[in-house]
């Protein structure tokens, strides 16, 4: 007890003013010299035989695990930070860290590469421990082989195991209860930490223990493991169905690319928080089941209960976004809806009704006993959600209004003079849309009812996925991608005179080939293959939008 009190006093009385350069230049230079498969964050190119052999591992992981096995567990990464980050100094005295990595049946090489990236790129004096929290994995490689590797290669890594399947949220809590570091850094089990990632996460917490810090999350390609930037920063938010969204950075934050900026809502999987503050907040609500809603619950109570949350641009961590979820449905009903209702009932006050208006069945979900969570809000004298919306997520309603304006058009999008319609086929992200026989015609089917939304994007009716064009070359594909409501690749205009669907960013129009049933982008020309008719257009609104300048 004495030593714990002494440590707490030491943390709160450390001289914060002195700053040092935490870069390990010797290690950085050594990484630059590495060559081989996937080194420098490059793509792994499969042979023809490997392409045939990868499928079984792909099905069980949702990414190309064979490519992971071919890449070194300690592969090098390119330093893609902004140049200002390379000159930053941080407090000489920073808190010790417990890394918590929950996993269930994670592919072994991917999990171990996550661990090696922490050890290789974090200052050893700051790493108290790395806790691998096993959510009752059934894969053999996640059992004794993992224990053996940890015992033989690390002295500050430990595996803790749940006795039964708990889900992501409670497995994170299992790891947190076993942690002894001053700061908890929660990470996913398929990540790679980049150069000098840790000091930028810790300094804001050393300055104010009620600050939560999130890294920039880069992308590790699920197919070839190439490491690339996702973007150069945005603020987390949500729409009124509680889909995670992103808001643009204010101009003042864009002007200082190395400075942490305030963030209303975390993405959820990767963040640092003082252990003391985490438990003052009650940790995660233990009533949240499996996964879903935990990032909103923690974000709301951090802000409403006297804390702050920032993104640290100089801390970059790559993450594999799986191509698909490889785990079966847990078979416990609408657990995500129940989680969302728990969060809404405790933290969102009257704003919860905007959620229920879009998801009416939530009103009938039993959220369980909320007494303990409401007691935390009362004990910490937390602010109302209206304060959060006014002071923190102040521009969210501009992009995601609680009551949405009417769409510009709805219904089928038919190629003029034919019985063929654009069809998204109930597909998922990164899959191409096509043109098929219209549903209203004999033999038609598919997913052909669309909305030209007030965001000026095109989306299948009642789905949060949008037409997206990422290239400006002829015959560029039109794919589906999660709607972000911020224009760019998803912004379209419709010319009611020529009946063309124009994509301002690429400067091209939606084109089609009836023989191949392809939809793609091409330079705009007065040709039949680019003439489209909306079933129910609001022509006045469409004309007004077509004449309006693009907001960049």
C-alpha positions, 0 to 999 in steps of 0.5 A: 500500500505504501509503495502504491501511494508513493508511486501515485505521489511521484506521478503527480509531482513529476517535473513536466517541463523538461522535454527530450527527444524519445526517438531511437535513432539507432533502431530507426536506421537499422530498420531502413536497411531491412529488405525482404517480403513486406519490409518497409511496409510493402505489399507481399506479392503471392506466387500462383501456388500461394494464391491457390493455397491461401483460401482456407486461411482466408476463410478463417481470418477474414484476411490473407493470413498466408501473406502474414506468415510470409512476412517477418514478425519484426518487419520494418515500416516506413515513417509516414508521419508528418515532418513536424512530428520528427522534430517533436520532443516530449516530457522526460518523465512519462507514465508507465504503460500496460498494453491490453490486446484482447483476442479470439482465435487471432492468427498467430503470426498477426498477433505476434507481429502486433506484440513485436511492433510494440516492443521494437518501437516503444521506449523499454522504460515506458512499457510495464507489460503487454497483456494478451487477453484471450477470449476463450480461443479454440484454435490450438495455435492460440493455446500452448504454442502462444504460451511457449513463444511468449515464455521463450521470447519476452519477459514482460508479456503475459497471457490471461484467459477467460474461462468462457466466451465473454466478447470483446468488451468484457475481455478488455475489462479482463485485461484491464483488471490485470494491468499494473501500469499507470496508463492503459493502452488498448489495442486490437490483435492485428495491428503494427505500431509505427516509429515513436508511437508511444510518447505522443500517446502519453504526454497529454495524459501526463499533463492531465490524467483525465485526457484520453488519447487516440492514435492515427489509425493507418491501414494494413491491407487485408490482401497483401499487408501493404501499410498505408495512411488512411487519411491525415485526420478527422474527428470521430462522430456518429449519425442517428442510427449510431453508425460511426462517422467522421467530421472534417478538422477545423482550419486551426487544427489543420494548420498545426499537423503535429498537435493533438486535436480534440475528438468527440468520439473515438473509433474504439479499438485503439486508445490510451487512458489513465488507469486511474481515470478508467476506473473512476469512470467505472471502466466499460459498462459490464452490461454491454454484451460482446461488442458494439456501442462501447466506443460511444459509452466511453467517449460520452462519459469521458467528455460529460464527466469532466475529461477530454479526448484528443487524437495524436497525429504523431502516434500512428498505428496500422490496423487490418480492416478485415474483408469480412467477419470470420466469426459466426453470429453469437446467436444471442439476438440483437445484442448491438441494439441492446448495447446501443439502448443502454448507452442512449438511456444512460448518456443521451437524455432526450436525444435518444428519441432521434435514435429510436425514431430511426430504429423504432424496435429499440423502444421495445428492447429490454436494456437491463438494469441501468442503476449502476451506470446512472449512479456513475453519472450522478456520482461524477456530476456529469453534464447533460448530453445537450452540453456535449452536442453544443460544446464538443460535437458542435457541428455534428448536426450540420452533417448528420441532422437529427431530422433529415431533409428530404432526398433529391430522388428515390427509386430505380435508376433506369438506363433510358430507353431500356428495361435495365437498371442500376443494381447494387445486388445487396453487396458489401464494401469495395464490391462493384455495382452493375446493371441488370434487368429492372425489378419492375420488368419481367424477370427482374430482381436484385437491389434496385431502389436507391436514394439520392440523399441530401448528402448528395450521395447515392445509396441503396434504400435503407442501407448505410453504404454508398456509390464510391469512385476513387479513380479519375481514369476512364472505365473506373469502377463504381463500388460500394463503400460506407457512407461518410456524408462528406462528399469527395469520392461519394459526391454526385450531381444529376443533370436534369437536361442531359440526364447524366450522373456527374461525379465532380471529383473525377470529372466523369459521368456514370457509363454502362455496358449492357452486354457485360452488365458493367457500370463504370465512369467515363468522360461525359459524352452525349451518348445513350449509355450515359443517360439515366432516369430516376423514378421519383426525382425532385427536379427543382432540388436537383437543378438547384444542387447542380448549379451549386458549387462543390464545397471542398 
